[in-house]
Amino acid sequence: MVETVLIIDDDINLLQALTSRLERAGYKVRTAATKTELDQVNLPNVEHILLDLKFGETNGLELIEPLQRRFKPENLVVLTGYASIATSVAAIKAGATDYLAKPIQTAVLLNSLTPESELMPLPSAQPMTPAQLEWEHIQRVMHEHQGNISATARALGMHRRTLQRKLSKYSPIKN
């Protein structure tokens, strides 16, 4: 049986990346990038939910309990680019089964969706390379500026063309 994952995140690039990773791992994936899309999701079985902590103007913590009641998933994993101990505790208390910081490696994500008896060995805890850190920082700032290249370049203190060249290169983040 193919398990279904519902990804709830307003970052379209992340939705696409997570969708392709999970589909390669054999999951059926549905996504919701807005509250309206989430309200329109009509699935009989959702085994797993990946929920962004900051979903548009909504605090993802407020969505945990309603999502648990509506879909009754095995796992509800909160994803955030701004991890903190306080929000991780609040997420678990609200009913989340896991709390993971973005960027997330595929193996870590798959382990959070896998029963303990089937856990895969995690990759070694190697720090991210400078190129990976730079890429993630650029993506975060670009998201904050709604994808506006000029505004992102100004915020990063670099020339717009330099930013465009960096973005045109392949992402250094390993899947």
Buried (B, 14 or more C-beta within 10 A) or exposed (E): EEBBBBBBBBBEEBBEBBBEBBEEBEBBBBBBBEBEEBEEBEEEEBBBBBBBBBBBEBEBBEBBEEBBEBBEBEBBBBBBBEBEEEBBEBBBEBBBBBBBBBBBBBBBBBBBBBEEEEEEEEEEEEEBEEEBBBBBEBBBBBBEBEEEBEBBBBBBEEEEEEBEEBBEEEBBBEE
